Amino acid sequence: TNWSNDEVVKRGTGYNYGVDGFLRPGAAYDNVIEYLYYKMLEMDVARYEENYEDDTLSAIFMLSWQRKFGSMFVPRGMETNDSHTRGLEAILLPKILKTVSNEMMDREELKEDENEAFMTLFQQYASDGPEAVLGEKAMFEGDGTLFSTTKDEWDHDVRRLFEKSQASAETQDIVMEYMDRAYRITELLNRCFKLARDEHIDGKRFSSEAENEPKSTDSLFSDFPVEAQIFAGGLELSSILGAASLSATQSDVTNGSVAAAVAVSIVFALINIPTSFGTMTNVSRYVNRQEEFRAEFSRTKMLGLERTLFKVLSSSKRKEIDDASNPLLKRVRVAYEAVVSGAKYYDTSSDEVQASYSKTDFTDLKSLEAFMEEITSNFIAKLYQKEAYLKDTLVLLYAACIELAEVLENDERTGDEESYIEDEATYKAFRRMPKFTERLENSLQTGPIVYGFIRKNKKLSQWAIFAPLRLYFFLMGNFLLKGFSLRCGGLFNPISTEIKVMRGVVTALNRSLGQTLKKEAYDLKELFHATMESSIGMSLFFVGMWVFIFSFFIIANGIASAVQNTSTTCAGALGISGRNSFQQYQCFVVEGGAIVSALAGLIALSFFVRQFRHQRKVVAAINYLPSPPPSVRKIGSLAYFQSLISIWQCIATCTSLASIVIGFVLRFDFADFENNVTFGLAIGAVGAFGISIFLQLIANLGMLYNVEPSAGIDVCSAFWGTLTKKHRLFSLGRSEKSVMSPALEDRESWEYVAREFLTETRFDTVLGADRFNAVMQAIQSGDTSSWRGNKIFAKEE
């Protein structure tokens, strides 16, 4: 390969943290120290100091190499942990001195009898430490990083050894050659540690470049998100084409020519086939994305929600919960089991971890803190030297213990007498979590996806054929929320209602507790929207499927009518007994096609109404601004124009619905209209649809194209006050002891800010996916300095 070492690291794993282990080093510390010593010897032989006077260490150990060693010695989460740093020093310092001592033993000058006293003292110093030889350990003030005071300590101790052994000047010079290499080893490891620490603080220690990318529009789960807005146009077109196809064979539009009428009907039906099939595939992918989010929520956030509810209970109320139901203990158990299974996978023993875990009383703070100390100073720093990935699971175990320790510490501080006014509601919500979790898991669709859009292994109730009934059940449960909860106790509530109930409880607790549950409340809001959008999507698939099927029926009917040279009829006056078999088939095709086309039109109309309402939110939000930037004003004008297009699309859809309804009236003699009225309305709907497409081209290729590329930052600048306020609220409740990078925690808060803000303002209904994504990424960047807010009143972040 022609890649440089740094390129290999970046492309391979993104700074040495790839899940596949590529380029992530792991080795016994003895071997690492020996390797480093001989690299320092190589520097002396190659006279690096003469050739690279500025920084000889960086010349042989580039930044990428320092990252590699940092990934070996300092797993993510341990960068600022003093216990881990002390543990590393305790095991590495003797190994460095032992390596130096072994090398010195091979030096002929130091084998002479006059140097025996010094060598004996130095070997004892290397193996037993300064207290055993000098009677004390020199103390110097450091900065808390790895080996920050080692050089001063060794300088002090080696001079004492020289004095105590009365070493000659020649001996001292030889010894200092070896000690200089030891100094450089500690300096290199200090640099690796500082690099790991600084990148931890800045959020640059990530597994892959994908982790460093801002979330895309696919991460936005809300009511009628940007991806769902294309469905309205597809359903509208299906309704219009269905109306035109049906009315063509029932109206006197071809001067009595059955063949011509059939040809017109078949053309519209043929166009409807790919249109409806496209709607089916798009909706399926959309539903699959909603289900993937719901499954991910169940895997990663459900236990977190349960832990949060447990933590906001008072100490006295937590005492009522047994250990088996304690989510904090559950998290510790899960993390511990991951360590044991990981040790087995990496073919190493976990006996020490199991022994320490078994003797720990996790309800006693001191016992728990002792276990945590052993994790950082022994298990991570010493025991598992070469098992780099096993250290990650130990960090997760340590993080679980931190959360538990914070609760135990709070219990000791507050005592059992204190209780909170929110305790009863929180306790009920917590007790509801196991059943809620079970209901959610039973409602998930987790089967494999075939052909890119079809989900297999669905339950019977999740089949598309039952989608409208399921949606109706969801809507009724949500509408009759209070009645269902009071009368049935949640027994017959659909999962959407259960989520809405839990969301209401957590939202109320969030307001009462000072916004400390804001993330959890918003997560439940997204879960509710994902559940409802999945159900709505399956109903759209149901309608699209029947439009697709009846398009073939209409084509077959047209061909048969042309062969028999008879027009399509389904006159109500004939009655079922007065129809022959072919007329009954015609009636089935006409009435069935009319029903599914009407359903498609009604759903499209409801979508356009929702879209119009959201577009007016954009207009209102921008009109509320005192002095929006030019690009934001253009977005406001675009939103106004787009809302007019939505009204026009509503008119086009209503025209096709009128054609279908009048056709029904004519067939059953409920009123008297001209026969060509239905076809005229259908053609009018086709024309209105064409005009809406033309208006969309004007909006997208004209108005949207002229919006400045800086629109994303300009939106942030215009709404900087709202964004920074939301960021402060989403940042509440952070733990000072968290092993997570502060920058990554801040990035997560900005992701929540972006999703909530854009859900409220609905710029997605106006901007295209690319421009909307630019706005979303600008908010997620959290680059408040570029938003140019009012510096007098802006709160510093």
Secondary structure, 3 states (H helix, E strand, C coil): CCCCHHHHHHHHHCCCCCCCCCCCCCCCHHHHHHHHHHHHHHHHHCCHHHHCCCCHHHHHCCHHHHHHHHHHHCCCCCCCCHHHHHHHHHHHHHHHHHHHHHHHHCCCHHHCHHHHHHHHHHHHHHHHCHHHHHCCCCCCCCCCCCCCCHHHHHHHHHHHHHHHHCCCHHHHHHHHHHHHHHHHHHHHHHHHHHHHHHHHHHCCCCCCHHHHCCCCHHHCCCCCCHHHHHHHHHHHHHHHHHHHHHHHCCCCCCCCCHHHHHHHHHHHHHHHHHHHHHHHHHHHHHHHHHHHHHHHHHHHCHHHHHHHHHHCCCHHHHCCCCHHHCHHHHHHHHHHHHHHHHHHHCCCCCHHHHHHHHCCCCCCHHHHHHHHHHHHHHHHHHHCCCCHHHHHHHHHHHHHHHHHHHHHHHHHHHCCCCCCCCHHHHHHHHHHHHHHHHHHHHHCCCCCEECCCEECCCCHHHCHHHHHHHHHHHHHHHHCHHHHHHHHCCCCCCHHHHHHHHHHHHHHHHHHCCCCCHHHHHHHHHHHHHHHHHHHHHHHHHHHHHHHHHHHHHHHHHHHHHHHCCCCCCCHHHCCCCCCHHHHHHHHHHHHHHHHHHHHHHHHHHHHHHHHHHHHHHHHHHHCCCCCCHHHHHHHHHHHHHHHHHHHHHHHHHHHHHHHHHHHHHHCCCCCCCCCHHHHHHHHHHHHHHHHHHHHHHHHHHHCCCCCCCHHHHHHHHCHHHHHHHHHHHCCCCCCCCCCCHHHHHHHHHHHHHHHHHHHHCHHHCCCHHHHHHHHHHHHHCCHHHCCCCCCCCCCC
